[in-house]
Amino acid sequence: MPSLSAFLEPGHGLRFVVVVDGYPLGNWQKCDGLSITYKTETYEEGGVNDYVHTLPGRISYEPVKLTRPVDPTSGAVAAWVASVQLATVRGVAAITVLAPNGIPVTIYTLYGVYPSKYSGPSFDVGSNNTAMETLELSHNGFLGPR
């Protein structure tokens, strides 16, 4: 039975499930880059001396960077990345944030998604490090949490 704190504090112990166009890419431990930057331009209107107009410009989106230890679904990630290398097909990704009890907290939907970078693990038998993989998804925007 999940503790009451799992429902009251869903920000603790989160994990993320990623699906692109119905293709499950598994659970991830870290997600960076869910951000929007609105570029603005200023315009100084003659005769208006108490403020400067700020006009909206283009929007830019940072690539979303997913990181996790290698797991049984790592082969599926590599296969998906390989499947789009012949023709860049932009898809729709759903990043579902799960509470420790597995209940979805929120979903971020990205559109125009394609893999812009994949880094597999570095193998070194002399170290005691966890084998990690990273996937970067470029996109044309996101619909925010729902």
C-alpha positions as CSV (number, residue, x, y, z in Angstrom):
1,M,0.0,0.0,0.0
2,P,1.5,3.4,-1.0
3,S,2.1,5.8,1.8
4,L,-0.1,8.9,2.1
5,S,2.9,11.1,1.4
6,A,3.0,9.6,-2.2
7,F,-0.3,11.3,-2.9
8,L,0.5,14.6,-1.0
9,E,4.0,15.1,-2.3
10,P,4.1,13.8,-5.9
11,G,7.4,15.6,-6.6
12,H,9.4,13.0,-4.6
13,G,10.7,9.9,-6.2
14,L,9.4,10.7,-9.7
15,R,10.1,8.8,-12.8
16,F,9.1,9.5,-16.4
17,V,7.6,7.2,-19.0
18,V,8.3,8.3,-22.6
19,V,6.3,7.2,-25.7
20,V,6.9,8.5,-29.2
21,D,4.1,7.9,-31.7
22,G,2.9,4.9,-29.7
23,Y,6.5,3.5,-29.5
24,P,7.3,3.0,-25.8
25,L,10.8,4.2,-24.9
26,G,10.6,3.1,-21.2
27,N,11.1,4.7,-17.9
28,W,13.7,7.5,-17.4
29,Q,15.3,9.0,-14.3
30,K,16.0,12.5,-15.4
31,C,14.4,15.0,-17.8
32,D,15.9,18.4,-18.6
33,G,14.9,21.0,-21.1
34,L,11.1,21.4,-20.9
35,S,11.4,25.1,-21.5
36,I,10.2,27.8,-23.8
37,T,12.1,31.1,-24.5
38,Y,10.2,34.0,-26.0
39,K,12.5,36.3,-27.8
40,T,11.4,39.9,-27.5
41,E,12.2,43.1,-29.3
42,T,12.0,46.6,-27.9
43,Y,10.5,49.5,-29.7
44,E,11.0,53.1,-28.5
45,E,8.0,55.1,-29.6
46,G,8.6,58.8,-30.1
47,G,6.8,60.9,-27.5
48,V,6.4,58.0,-25.1
49,N,9.1,58.6,-22.4
50,D,7.7,56.5,-19.5
51,Y,8.2,53.1,-21.0
52,V,9.6,51.1,-23.9
53,H,7.3,48.8,-25.9
54,T,8.3,45.1,-25.6
55,L,7.1,43.2,-28.7
56,P,6.8,39.4,-28.9
57,G,9.2,37.6,-31.3
58,R,10.0,34.1,-32.1
59,I,9.7,31.2,-29.7
60,S,12.5,28.7,-29.2
61,Y,12.5,25.3,-27.5
62,E,15.5,23.6,-25.9
63,P,16.0,20.0,-26.7
64,V,14.6,17.7,-24.0
65,K,17.4,15.6,-22.5
66,L,16.4,12.2,-21.0
67,T,18.9,10.2,-18.9
68,R,18.7,6.8,-17.2
69,P,20.7,3.7,-16.4
70,V,20.7,1.1,-19.1
71,D,17.7,-1.2,-18.7
72,P,15.9,-3.9,-20.8
73,T,14.2,-1.3,-22.9
74,S,17.5,0.3,-24.0
75,G,17.5,-1.8,-27.1
76,A,14.1,-0.4,-28.1
77,V,15.5,3.2,-27.7
78,A,18.5,2.4,-30.0
79,A,16.1,0.7,-32.5
80,W,13.8,3.7,-32.6
81,V,16.7,6.1,-33.1
82,A,18.0,3.9,-35.9
83,S,14.6,3.7,-37.5
84,V,14.4,7.5,-38.1
85,Q,18.0,7.9,-39.4
86,L,17.1,7.1,-43.0
87,A,14.3,9.7,-43.1
88,T,13.7,12.3,-40.3
89,V,10.1,11.7,-39.3
90,R,8.8,14.2,-36.8
91,G,6.4,12.6,-34.3
92,V,4.5,13.3,-31.1
93,A,6.0,12.4,-27.8
94,A,4.3,12.0,-24.4
95,I,6.4,12.3,-21.3
96,T,4.3,11.0,-18.4
97,V,5.4,11.9,-14.9
98,L,4.7,9.1,-12.5
99,A,4.4,9.4,-8.7
100,P,6.3,6.8,-6.6
101,N,3.1,4.7,-6.5
102,G,2.9,4.6,-10.3
103,I,0.0,7.0,-10.7
104,P,0.4,9.6,-13.5
105,V,1.0,13.1,-12.1
106,T,1.0,15.0,-15.4
107,I,1.8,14.5,-19.1
108,Y,3.9,16.8,-21.3
109,T,3.1,16.4,-25.0
110,L,5.8,17.4,-27.5
111,Y,5.1,17.8,-31.2
112,G,7.5,17.7,-34.1
113,V,9.8,15.4,-32.2
114,Y,12.9,13.6,-33.6
115,P,16.0,12.3,-31.9
116,S,18.8,14.8,-32.2
117,K,21.3,12.9,-30.1
118,Y,21.7,9.5,-28.5
119,S,24.6,8.6,-26.2
120,G,25.0,5.0,-25.1
121,P,26.9,3.9,-22.0
122,S,30.6,4.0,-21.6
123,F,31.9,0.6,-20.6
124,D,34.9,0.3,-18.2
125,V,35.3,-2.8,-16.2
126,G,37.8,-1.0,-14.0
127,S,35.2,1.5,-12.7
128,N,32.3,1.0,-10.4
129,N,30.0,3.4,-12.4
130,T,26.5,2.7,-13.5
131,A,26.1,2.3,-17.3
132,M,24.0,5.4,-18.3
133,E,22.3,6.4,-21.6
134,T,21.1,9.7,-22.8
135,L,18.5,10.6,-25.4
136,E,17.9,14.2,-26.7
137,L,14.7,15.0,-28.4
138,S,14.4,18.1,-30.5
139,H,10.9,19.4,-31.0
140,N,8.7,22.2,-32.3
141,G,6.9,22.9,-29.1
142,F,5.0,21.4,-26.3
143,L,1.5,21.5,-25.1
144,G,2.5,21.8,-21.4
145,P,1.2,19.7,-18.6
146,R,-2.3,18.3,-18.6
